[in-house]
Amino acid sequence: MAEIAVLGTVAADIVLRVASLPLPGDHVRAEPLGWRLGGSSANVAVALAAAGHEVELIGVIGTDSLADALLSELQQYGVSTTRCVRVEGRSPRALILLDAAGERTILGLDAGSVTDALPMAGPPNVGSAACIYVESYRRYPTSIAGGPAGGLLVVATPPPSDAEHWPADIIVGSERQFPPDWTEDPLGRGRAIAGSRLTAVVVTRGADGADAFTDDGRIHTPARPARQVDATGAGDAFAAGLIATLLAGGSLEAAMEVAAEDGAAAVEVLRSVPPEWIDGARME
């Protein structure tokens, strides 16, 4: 199995069940379901650790008691947190509204300085890592992935609209995360900001499946049937399945198939981190 560095944030997801997601002017009653480990980076890290990889999460977190609980839970899942940076303040939180159909709306709660730039003098040393997953280059130096493609697989989420440099081998995210002007030519727009090392742009579309755009054309993977309970983290399970299959030597098409299965199955459980059954055997 491979060493993987996941760069991003750790958050507590505070879940409220509602009969339906609110519209403007609504007055909605909600059932509190408590808080749980979440944040896209943590979700991906947990899934990759469950697949048997040696995973380190490098990110920011607060100095409150919640931070201790979040880090402890990550460690229980087998994710190293020794290089998480503690920044004075409360840890990031997200308010998740979950309706009867398992659809969710996520409201990120401002954590102030904790979600600002990571206080590092230079790029984090990823050592012998075979892969890095970057949730947001806003928080990290792009020089960590600035060189030509090589032995290091760099997977990143879609860039913000004002990004100027976004080096990655694969960019993966939901269609809502991509800038509007990427619709016509995702790979071309990606290479304009990521450089020639970019081999694929992967766009997830929920019930409409997912598409990978490469030099050889478009690879479409249909969505898998699922009894949706909680859509939170489905995209993160998809990304983890994609990465794990590629690291195991699978083709992009095979990785898309596994990712679609893992993303669909993740919606069938009430949690943010991917289910415990996502393991090395499933992702090979």
Secondary structure, DSSP 8 states (H G I E B T S, - for coil): --EEEEEEE-EEEEEEEESS---TT----EEEEEEEEE-HHHHHHHHHHHTT-EEEEEEEE-SSHHHHHHHHHHHHTTEE-TT-EE-SS---EEEEEE-TTS-EEEEEE--GGGGS----SS----TT-SEEEES-TTSS-GGGG-S-SSS-EEEE----TT-S----SEEEEEGGGS-GGGSS-HHHHHHHHH-TT--EEEEE-GGG-EEEEETTEEEEE-------S--TTHHHHHHHHHHHHHHTT--HHHHHHHHHHHHHHHTTSS-SS--TT--HHHH-
